[in-house]
Amino acid sequence: RCCFVVRLVEEVEVDTVVARIASESDLATDWGRKLLKKMGVGDCESDSDDDVMVTDMNLSLKCPITTARITHPARGNACTHFTCFDLGTFLSMARKYKRTDCPLCQKTVPPDELKVCGLFGQLLADESTAGKESVKIDREGEIMGFKEKKVVP
């Protein structure tokens, strides 16, 4: 007796996957704000260690993989950093090298656990950041020169 298994696999273009992930992501800014708060930014009243105080933080708007400006800011569900990488670049590299490690924290990030960050996306789209490579976030969590837009789901 023999058993044969045939798997039909359709290769999907990276742009199609990027569009799907972006459409499935909650583009509200809550996720980004929660990550900043976990990092001790924007939570000056927290019970954190008195010896550690977050001051201004530089936030790069460039992808850590290509150093080009991020187009679709993403990170994995399990990532605890606010900084993002470019989703299209990440998926292209994952396809080419068969690896899905976050370029920032090295956690394994399966494609179904990728999300686009609404707050980082608003930041990139804002005219105040046009042409900039980085922005500053102050200790209260305010992104200098940027007015956040509330997204109603």
CNS distance restraints for C-alpha pairs under 8 A (distance, minus, plus):
assign (resid  12 and name CA) (resid  16 and name CA) 6.70 0.50 0.50
assign (resid  12 and name CA) (resid  17 and name CA) 7.06 0.50 0.50
assign (resid  13 and name CA) (resid  17 and name CA) 6.64 0.50 0.50
assign (resid  14 and name CA) (resid  18 and name CA) 6.12 0.50 0.50
assign (resid  14 and name CA) (resid  88 and name CA) 6.36 0.50 0.50
assign (resid  14 and name CA) (resid  91 and name CA) 6.50 0.50 0.50
assign (resid  14 and name CA) (resid  92 and name CA) 6.56 0.50 0.50
assign (resid  15 and name CA) (resid  19 and name CA) 6.14 0.50 0.50
assign (resid  15 and name CA) (resid  88 and name CA) 6.87 0.50 0.50
assign (resid  16 and name CA) (resid  20 and name CA) 6.22 0.50 0.50
assign (resid  17 and name CA) (resid  21 and name CA) 6.12 0.50 0.50
assign (resid  18 and name CA) (resid  22 and name CA) 6.03 0.50 0.50
assign (resid  18 and name CA) (resid  72 and name CA) 7.93 0.50 0.50
assign (resid  18 and name CA) (resid  87 and name CA) 6.58 0.50 0.50
assign (resid  18 and name CA) (resid  88 and name CA) 6.10 0.50 0.50
assign (resid  19 and name CA) (resid  23 and name CA) 6.07 0.50 0.50
assign (resid  20 and name CA) (resid  24 and name CA) 6.20 0.50 0.50
assign (resid  21 and name CA) (resid  25 and name CA) 6.08 0.50 0.50
assign (resid  21 and name CA) (resid 114 and name CA) 7.15 0.50 0.50
assign (resid  21 and name CA) (resid 115 and name CA) 6.46 0.50 0.50
assign (resid  21 and name CA) (resid 116 and name CA) 7.10 0.50 0.50
assign (resid  22 and name CA) (resid 115 and name CA) 7.07 0.50 0.50
assign (resid  22 and name CA) (resid 116 and name CA) 5.69 0.50 0.50
assign (resid  24 and name CA) (resid 115 and name CA) 7.96 0.50 0.50
assign (resid  25 and name CA) (resid 115 and name CA) 5.49 0.50 0.50
assign (resid  25 and name CA) (resid 116 and name CA) 5.72 0.50 0.50
assign (resid  25 and name CA) (resid 117 and name CA) 7.67 0.50 0.50
assign (resid  26 and name CA) (resid 116 and name CA) 7.67 0.50 0.50
assign (resid  26 and name CA) (resid 117 and name CA) 7.80 0.50 0.50
assign (resid  26 and name CA) (resid 118 and name CA) 7.05 0.50 0.50
assign (resid  26 and name CA) (resid 153 and name CA) 7.79 0.50 0.50
assign (resid  27 and name CA) (resid 116 and name CA) 7.11 0.50 0.50
assign (resid  27 and name CA) (resid 117 and name CA) 6.29 0.50 0.50
assign (resid  27 and name CA) (resid 118 and name CA) 3.98 0.50 0.50
assign (resid  27 and name CA) (resid 119 and name CA) 7.42 0.50 0.50
assign (resid  27 and name CA) (resid 151 and name CA) 7.28 0.50 0.50
assign (resid  28 and name CA) (resid 117 and name CA) 7.96 0.50 0.50
assign (resid  28 and name CA) (resid 118 and name CA) 5.24 0.50 0.50
assign (resid  28 and name CA) (resid 119 and name CA) 6.92 0.50 0.50
assign (resid  28 and name CA) (resid 150 and name CA) 7.16 0.50 0.50
assign (resid  28 and name CA) (resid 151 and name CA) 5.17 0.50 0.50
assign (resid  28 and name CA) (resid 152 and name CA) 7.13 0.50 0.50
assign (resid  28 and name CA) (resid 153 and name CA) 7.07 0.50 0.50
assign (resid  29 and name CA) (resid  33 and name CA) 6.28 0.50 0.50
assign (resid  29 and name CA) (resid 117 and name CA) 7.27 0.50 0.50
assign (resid  29 and name CA) (resid 118 and name CA) 5.07 0.50 0.50
assign (resid  29 and name CA) (resid 119 and name CA) 4.43 0.50 0.50
assign (resid  29 and name CA) (resid 150 and name CA) 7.27 0.50 0.50
assign (resid  29 and name CA) (resid 151 and name CA) 7.22 0.50 0.50
assign (resid  30 and name CA) (resid  34 and name CA) 6.06 0.50 0.50
assign (resid  30 and name CA) (resid 119 and name CA) 7.70 0.50 0.50
assign (resid  31 and name CA) (resid  35 and name CA) 6.37 0.50 0.50
assign (resid  31 and name CA) (resid 117 and name CA) 7.17 0.50 0.50
assign (resid  31 and name CA) (resid 118 and name CA) 7.87 0.50 0.50
assign (resid  31 and name CA) (resid 119 and name CA) 7.89 0.50 0.50
assign (resid  32 and name CA) (resid  36 and name CA) 6.32 0.50 0.50
assign (resid  32 and name CA) (resid  82 and name CA) 6.37 0.50 0.50
assign (resid  32 and name CA) (resid 117 and name CA) 6.47 0.50 0.50
assign (resid  32 and name CA) (resid 118 and name CA) 7.29 0.50 0.50
assign (resid  32 and name CA) (resid 119 and name CA) 5.72 0.50 0.50
assign (resid  32 and name CA) (resid 120 and name CA) 7.23 0.50 0.50
assign (resid  33 and name CA) (resid  37 and name CA) 6.18 0.50 0.50
assign (resid  33 and name CA) (resid 119 and name CA) 7.62 0.50 0.50
assign (resid  34 and name CA) (resid  38 and name CA) 6.21 0.50 0.50
assign (resid  35 and name CA) (resid  39 and name CA) 6.32 0.50 0.50
assign (resid  35 and name CA) (resid  80 and name CA) 6.29 0.50 0.50
assign (resid  35 and name CA) (resid  81 and name CA) 6.54 0.50 0.50
assign (resid  35 and name CA) (resid  82 and name CA) 5.82 0.50 0.50
assign (resid  36 and name CA) (resid  40 and name CA) 6.51 0.50 0.50
assign (resid  36 and name CA) (resid  41 and name CA) 5.17 0.50 0.50
assign (resid  36 and name CA) (resid  42 and name CA) 6.82 0.50 0.50
assign (resid  36 and name CA) (resid  81 and name CA) 7.88 0.50 0.50
assign (resid  36 and name CA) (resid  82 and name CA) 6.26 0.50 0.50
assign (resid  36 and name CA) (resid 141 and name CA) 7.00 0.50 0.50
assign (resid  37 and name CA) (resid  41 and name CA) 5.03 0.50 0.50
assign (resid  37 and name CA) (resid  42 and name CA) 5.62 0.50 0.50
assign (resid  37 and name CA) (resid  43 and name CA) 5.68 0.50 0.50
assign (resid  37 and name CA) (resid 141 and name CA) 7.82 0.50 0.50
assign (resid  38 and name CA) (resid  80 and name CA) 7.94 0.50 0.50
assign (resid  39 and name CA) (resid  81 and name CA) 7.71 0.50 0.50
assign (resid  40 and name CA) (resid  44 and name CA) 7.32 0.50 0.50
assign (resid  40 and name CA) (resid  46 and name CA) 7.80 0.50 0.50
assign (resid  40 and name CA) (resid  48 and name CA) 7.73 0.50 0.50
assign (resid  40 and name CA) (resid  53 and name CA) 7.92 0.50 0.50
assign (resid  40 and name CA) (resid  54 and name CA) 6.43 0.50 0.50
assign (resid  40 and name CA) (resid 139 and name CA) 8.00 0.50 0.50
assign (resid  41 and name CA) (resid  54 and name CA) 6.45 0.50 0.50
assign (resid  41 and name CA) (resid 138 and name CA) 7.54 0.50 0.50
assign (resid  41 and name CA) (resid 139 and name CA) 5.24 0.50 0.50
assign (resid  41 and name CA) (resid 140 and name CA) 5.92 0.50 0.50
assign (resid  41 and name CA) (resid 141 and name CA) 5.10 0.50 0.50
assign (resid  42 and name CA) (resid 138 and name CA) 7.89 0.50 0.50
assign (resid  42 and name CA) (resid 139 and name CA) 5.72 0.50 0.50
assign (resid  42 and name CA) (resid 140 and name CA) 3.75 0.50 0.50
assign (resid  42 and name CA) (resid 141 and name CA) 3.87 0.50 0.50
assign (resid  42 and name CA) (resid 142 and name CA) 7.30 0.50 0.50
assign (resid  43 and name CA) (resid 139 and name CA) 7.88 0.50 0.50
assign (resid  43 and name CA) (resid 140 and name CA) 6.47 0.50 0.50
assign (resid  43 and name CA) (resid 141 and name CA) 7.66 0.50 0.50
assign (resid  44 and name CA) (resid 139 and name CA) 7.30 0.50 0.50
assign (resid  44 and name CA) (resid 140 and name CA) 6.60 0.50 0.50
assign (resid  48 and name CA) (resid  52 and name CA) 7.55 0.50 0.50
assign (resid  49 and name CA) (resid  53 and name CA) 7.99 0.50 0.50
assign (resid  54 and name CA) (resid 139 and name CA) 5.80 0.50 0.50
assign (resid  55 and name CA) (resid 138 and name CA) 6.27 0.50 0.50
assign (resid  55 and name CA) (resid 139 and name CA) 4.92 0.50 0.50
assign (resid  56 and name CA) (resid 136 and name CA) 6.32 0.50 0.50
assign (resid  56 and name CA) (resid 137 and name CA) 5.52 0.50 0.50
assign (resid  56 and name CA) (resid 138 and name CA) 4.29 0.50 0.50
assign (resid  56 and name CA) (resid 139 and name CA) 5.57 0.50 0.50
assign (resid  57 and name CA) (resid 136 and name CA) 5.51 0.50 0.50
assign (resid  57 and name CA) (resid 137 and name CA) 5.07 0.50 0.50
assign (resid  57 and name CA) (resid 138 and name CA) 6.31 0.50 0.50
assign (resid  57 and name CA) (resid 139 and name CA) 7.65 0.50 0.50
assign (resid  58 and name CA) (resid 134 and name CA) 6.57 0.50 0.50
assign (resid  58 and name CA) (resid 135 and name CA) 5.82 0.50 0.50
assign (resid  58 and name CA) (resid 136 and name CA) 4.63 0.50 0.50
assign (resid  58 and name CA) (resid 137 and name CA) 6.39 0.50 0.50
assign (resid  59 and name CA) (resid  83 and name CA) 6.86 0.50 0.50
assign (resid  59 and name CA) (resid 134 and name CA) 5.29 0.50 0.50
assign (resid  59 and name CA) (resid 135 and name CA) 5.27 0.50 0.50
assign (resid  59 and name CA) (resid 136 and name CA) 5.98 0.50 0.50
assign (resid  59 and name CA) (resid 137 and name CA) 7.08 0.50 0.50
assign (resid  60 and name CA) (resid  83 and name CA) 7.27 0.50 0.50
assign (resid  60 and name CA) (resid 133 and name CA) 6.02 0.50 0.50
assign (resid  60 and name CA) (resid 134 and name CA) 4.20 0.50 0.50
assign (resid  60 and name CA) (resid 135 and name CA) 6.64 0.50 0.50
assign (resid  61 and name CA) (resid  69 and name CA) 5.80 0.50 0.50
assign (resid  61 and name CA) (resid  70 and name CA) 6.14 0.50 0.50
assign (resid  61 and name CA) (resid 124 and name CA) 7.27 0.50 0.50
assign (resid  61 and name CA) (resid 132 and name CA) 7.51 0.50 0.50
assign (resid  61 and name CA) (resid 133 and name CA) 5.31 0.50 0.50
assign (resid  61 and name CA) (resid 134 and name CA) 5.11 0.50 0.50
assign (resid  61 and name CA) (resid 135 and name CA) 7.49 0.50 0.50
assign (resid  62 and name CA) (resid  66 and name CA) 7.83 0.50 0.50
assign (resid  62 and name CA) (resid  67 and name CA) 5.10 0.50 0.50
assign (resid  62 and name CA) (resid  68 and name CA) 5.20 0.50 0.50
assign (resid  62 and name CA) (resid  69 and name CA) 4.21 0.50 0.50
assign (resid  62 and name CA) (resid  70 and name CA) 5.32 0.50 0.50
assign (resid  62 and name CA) (resid  85 and name CA) 7.60 0.50 0.50
assign (resid  62 and name CA) (resid 133 and name CA) 6.27 0.50 0.50
assign (resid  62 and name CA) (resid 134 and name CA) 7.56 0.50 0.50
assign (resid  63 and name CA) (resid  67 and name CA) 4.84 0.50 0.50
assign (resid  63 and name CA) (resid  68 and name CA) 5.64 0.50 0.50
assign (resid  63 and name CA) (resid  69 and name CA) 5.98 0.50 0.50
assign (resid  63 and name CA) (resid  70 and name CA) 5.27 0.50 0.50
assign (resid  63 and name CA) (resid  84 and name CA) 7.15 0.50 0.50
assign (resid  63 and name CA) (resid  85 and name CA) 4.78 0.50 0.50
assign (resid  63 and name CA) (resid  86 and name CA) 5.57 0.50 0.50
assign (resid  64 and name CA) (resid  85 and name CA) 6.18 0.50 0.50
assign (resid  64 and name CA) (resid 103 and name CA) 6.72 0.50 0.50
assign (resid  64 and name CA) (resid 104 and name CA) 7.34 0.50 0.50
assign (resid  65 and name CA) (resid  85 and name CA) 7.28 0.50 0.50
assign (resid  65 and name CA) (resid  89 and name CA) 7.40 0.50 0.50
assign (resid  65 and name CA) (resid  90 and name CA) 7.64 0.50 0.50
assign (resid  65 and name CA) (resid 103 and name CA) 6.84 0.50 0.50
assign (resid  66 and name CA) (resid  89 and name CA) 7.72 0.50 0.50
assign (resid  69 and name CA) (resid 133 and name CA) 7.20 0.50 0.50
assign (resid  70 and name CA) (resid  85 and name CA) 6.60 0.50 0.50
assign (resid  70 and name CA) (resid  86 and name CA) 4.98 0.50 0.50
assign (resid  70 and name CA) (resid 124 and name CA) 7.70 0.50 0.50
assign (resid  71 and name CA) (resid  86 and name CA) 6.01 0.50 0.50
assign (resid  71 and name CA) (resid  87 and name CA) 7.79 0.50 0.50
assign (resid  71 and name CA) (resid 124 and name CA) 7.76 0.50 0.50
assign (resid  72 and name CA) (resid  85 and name CA) 7.85 0.50 0.50
assign (resid  72 and name CA) (resid  86 and name CA) 5.25 0.50 0.50
assign (resid  72 and name CA) (resid  87 and name CA) 5.41 0.50 0.50
assign (resid  72 and name CA) (resid  88 and name CA) 7.03 0.50 0.50
assign (resid  72 and name CA) (resid 116 and name CA) 6.70 0.50 0.50
assign (resid  72 and name CA) (resid 121 and name CA) 6.96 0.50 0.50
assign (resid  73 and name CA) (resid  84 and name CA) 5.28 0.50 0.50
assign (resid  73 and name CA) (resid  85 and name CA) 5.61 0.50 0.50
assign (resid  73 and name CA) (resid  86 and name CA) 5.13 0.50 0.50
assign (resid  73 and name CA) (resid  87 and name CA) 6.14 0.50 0.50
assign (resid  73 and name CA) (resid 116 and name CA) 5.53 0.50 0.50
assign (resid  73 and name CA) (resid 117 and name CA) 5.84 0.50 0.50
assign (resid  73 and name CA) (resid 120 and name CA) 6.30 0.50 0.50
assign (resid  73 and name CA) (resid 121 and name CA) 6.04 0.50 0.50
assign (resid  74 and name CA) (resid  84 and name CA) 5.17 0.50 0.50
assign (resid  74 and name CA) (resid  85 and name CA) 5.53 0.50 0.50
assign (resid  74 and name CA) (resid  86 and name CA) 6.08 0.50 0.50
assign (resid  74 and name CA) (resid  87 and name CA) 5.42 0.50 0.50
assign (resid  74 and name CA) (resid 114 and name CA) 6.62 0.50 0.50
assign (resid  74 and name CA) (resid 115 and name CA) 5.43 0.50 0.50
assign (resid  74 and name CA) (resid 116 and name CA) 4.27 0.50 0.50
assign (resid  74 and name CA) (resid 117 and name CA) 5.64 0.50 0.50
assign (resid  75 and name CA) (resid  79 and name CA) 6.43 0.50 0.50
assign (resid  75 and name CA) (resid  83 and name CA) 7.94 0.50 0.50
assign (resid  75 and name CA) (resid  84 and name CA) 5.52 0.50 0.50
assign (resid  75 and name CA) (resid  85 and name CA) 6.52 0.50 0.50
assign (resid  75 and name CA) (resid  87 and name CA) 7.91 0.50 0.50
assign (resid  75 and name CA) (resid 102 and name CA) 7.48 0.50 0.50
assign (resid  75 and name CA) (resid 114 and name CA) 5.78 0.50 0.50
assign (resid  75 and name CA) (resid 115 and name CA) 5.85 0.50 0.50
assign (resid  75 and name CA) (resid 116 and name CA) 6.77 0.50 0.50
assign (resid  75 and name CA) (resid 117 and name CA) 7.39 0.50 0.50
assign (resid  76 and name CA) (resid 102 and name CA) 7.39 0.50 0.50
assign (resid  76 and name CA) (resid 109 and name CA) 5.54 0.50 0.50
assign (resid  76 and name CA) (resid 110 and name CA) 7.93 0.50 0.50
assign (resid  76 and name CA) (resid 113 and name CA) 5.53 0.50 0.50
assign (resid  76 and name CA) (resid 114 and name CA) 4.50 0.50 0.50
assign (resid  76 and name CA) (resid 115 and name CA) 6.12 0.50 0.50
assign (resid  77 and name CA) (resid 109 and name CA) 7.88 0.50 0.50
assign (resid  77 and name CA) (resid 113 and name CA) 5.55 0.50 0.50
assign (resid  77 and name CA) (resid 114 and name CA) 6.25 0.50 0.50
assign (resid  77 and name CA) (resid 115 and name CA) 6.78 0.50 0.50
assign (resid  78 and name CA) (resid 107 and name CA) 7.71 0.50 0.50
assign (resid  78 and name CA) (resid 109 and name CA) 7.76 0.50 0.50
assign (resid  79 and name CA) (resid 102 and name CA) 8.00 0.50 0.50
assign (resid  79 and name CA) (resid 105 and name CA) 7.08 0.50 0.50
assign (resid  79 and name CA) (resid 107 and name CA) 7.18 0.50 0.50
assign (resid  81 and name CA) (resid 105 and name CA) 7.80 0.50 0.50
assign (resid  83 and name CA) (resid 104 and name CA) 7.98 0.50 0.50
assign (resid  84 and name CA) (resid 117 and name CA) 7.85 0.50 0.50
assign (resid  84 and name CA) (resid 120 and name CA) 7.62 0.50 0.50
assign (resid  85 and name CA) (resid  89 and name CA) 7.93 0.50 0.50
assign (resid  85 and name CA) (resid  90 and name CA) 7.16 0.50 0.50
assign (resid  85 and name CA) (resid 103 and name CA) 7.60 0.50 0.50
assign (resid  86 and name CA) (resid  90 and name CA) 6.14 0.50 0.50
assign (resid  87 and name CA) (resid  91 and name CA) 6.17 0.50 0.50
assign (resid  87 and name CA) (resid 116 and name CA) 7.68 0.50 0.50
assign (resid  88 and name CA) (resid  92 and name CA) 6.13 0.50 0.50
assign (resid  89 and name CA) (resid  93 and name CA) 6.13 0.50 0.50
assign (resid  90 and name CA) (resid  94 and name CA) 6.03 0.50 0.50
assign (resid  90 and name CA) (resid 100 and name CA) 7.86 0.50 0.50
assign (resid  91 and name CA) (resid  95 and name CA) 6.11 0.50 0.50
assign (resid  91 and name CA) (resid 111 and name CA) 7.78 0.50 0.50
assign (resid  92 and name CA) (resid  96 and name CA) 6.21 0.50 0.50
assign (resid  93 and name CA) (resid  97 and name CA) 5.87 0.50 0.50
assign (resid  93 and name CA) (resid  98 and name CA) 7.68 0.50 0.50
assign (resid  93 and name CA) (resid  99 and name CA) 7.60 0.50 0.50
assign (resid  94 and name CA) (resid  98 and name CA) 5.03 0.50 0.50
assign (resid  94 and name CA) (resid  99 and name CA) 4.91 0.50 0.50
assign (resid  94 and name CA) (resid 100 and name CA) 5.36 0.50 0.50
assign (resid  95 and name CA) (resid  99 and name CA) 7.50 0.50 0.50
assign (resid 100 and name CA) (resid 108 and name CA) 5.62 0.50 0.50
assign (resid 100 and name CA) (resid 109 and name CA) 5.34 0.50 0.50
assign (resid 100 and name CA) (resid 110 and name CA) 6.06 0.50 0.50
assign (resid 100 and name CA) (resid 111 and name CA) 7.60 0.50 0.50
assign (resid 101 and name CA) (resid 105 and name CA) 8.00 0.50 0.50
assign (resid 101 and name CA) (resid 106 and name CA) 4.99 0.50 0.50
assign (resid 101 and name CA) (resid 107 and name CA) 5.38 0.50 0.50
assign (resid 101 and name CA) (resid 108 and name CA) 4.33 0.50 0.50
assign (resid 101 and name CA) (resid 109 and name CA) 5.65 0.50 0.50
assign (resid 102 and name CA) (resid 106 and name CA) 4.58 0.50 0.50
assign (resid 102 and name CA) (resid 107 and name CA) 5.39 0.50 0.50
assign (resid 102 and name CA) (resid 108 and name CA) 6.21 0.50 0.50
assign (resid 102 and name CA) (resid 109 and name CA) 6.17 0.50 0.50
assign (resid 109 and name CA) (resid 113 and name CA) 6.17 0.50 0.50
assign (resid 109 and name CA) (resid 114 and name CA) 6.83 0.50 0.50
assign (resid 110 and name CA) (resid 114 and name CA) 7.02 0.50 0.50
assign (resid 116 and name CA) (resid 121 and name CA) 7.74 0.50 0.50
assign (resid 117 and name CA) (resid 121 and name CA) 6.06 0.50 0.50
assign (resid 118 and name CA) (resid 122 and name CA) 6.13 0.50 0.50
assign (resid 119 and name CA) (resid 123 and name CA) 6.22 0.50 0.50
assign (resid 119 and name CA) (resid 148 and name CA) 7.60 0.50 0.50
assign (resid 120 and name CA) (resid 124 and name CA) 6.25 0.50 0.50
assign (resid 121 and name CA) (resid 125 and name CA) 6.20 0.50 0.50
assign (resid 122 and name CA) (resid 126 and name CA) 6.04 0.50 0.50
assign (resid 122 and name CA) (resid 148 and name CA) 7.27 0.50 0.50
assign (resid 122 and name CA) (resid 149 and name CA) 7.58 0.50 0.50
assign (resid 123 and name CA) (resid 129 and name CA) 6.97 0.50 0.50
assign (resid 123 and name CA) (resid 146 and name CA) 7.12 0.50 0.50
assign (resid 123 and name CA) (resid 148 and name CA) 7.79 0.50 0.50
assign (resid 124 and name CA) (resid 129 and name CA) 6.38 0.50 0.50
assign (resid 124 and name CA) (resid 130 and name CA) 7.50 0.50 0.50
assign (resid 125 and name CA) (resid 129 and name CA) 7.53 0.50 0.50
assign (resid 125 and name CA) (resid 130 and name CA) 7.71 0.50 0.50
assign (resid 126 and name CA) (resid 130 and name CA) 6.97 0.50 0.50
assign (resid 126 and name CA) (resid 146 and name CA) 7.26 0.50 0.50
assign (resid 128 and name CA) (resid 145 and name CA) 6.38 0.50 0.50
assign (resid 128 and name CA) (resid 146 and name CA) 6.44 0.50 0.50
assign (resid 129 and name CA) (resid 135 and name CA) 7.48 0.50 0.50
assign (resid 129 and name CA) (resid 146 and name CA) 7.92 0.50 0.50
assign (resid 135 and name CA) (resid 143 and name CA) 7.10 0.50 0.50
assign (resid 135 and name CA) (resid 144 and name CA) 6.97 0.50 0.50
assign (resid 136 and name CA) (resid 143 and name CA) 5.97 0.50 0.50
assign (resid 136 and name CA) (resid 144 and name CA) 5.76 0.50 0.50
assign (resid 137 and name CA) (resid 141 and name CA) 5.79 0.50 0.50
assign (resid 137 and name CA) (resid 142 and name CA) 5.51 0.50 0.50
assign (resid 137 and name CA) (resid 143 and name CA) 4.39 0.50 0.50
assign (resid 137 and name CA) (resid 144 and name CA) 6.03 0.50 0.50
assign (resid 138 and name CA) (resid 142 and name CA) 5.45 0.50 0.50
assign (resid 138 and name CA) (resid 143 and name CA) 6.49 0.50 0.50
assign (resid 138 and name CA) (resid 144 and name CA) 7.08 0.50 0.50
assign (resid 142 and name CA) (resid 146 and name CA) 7.85 0.50 0.50
assign (resid 143 and name CA) (resid 147 and name CA) 7.79 0.50 0.50
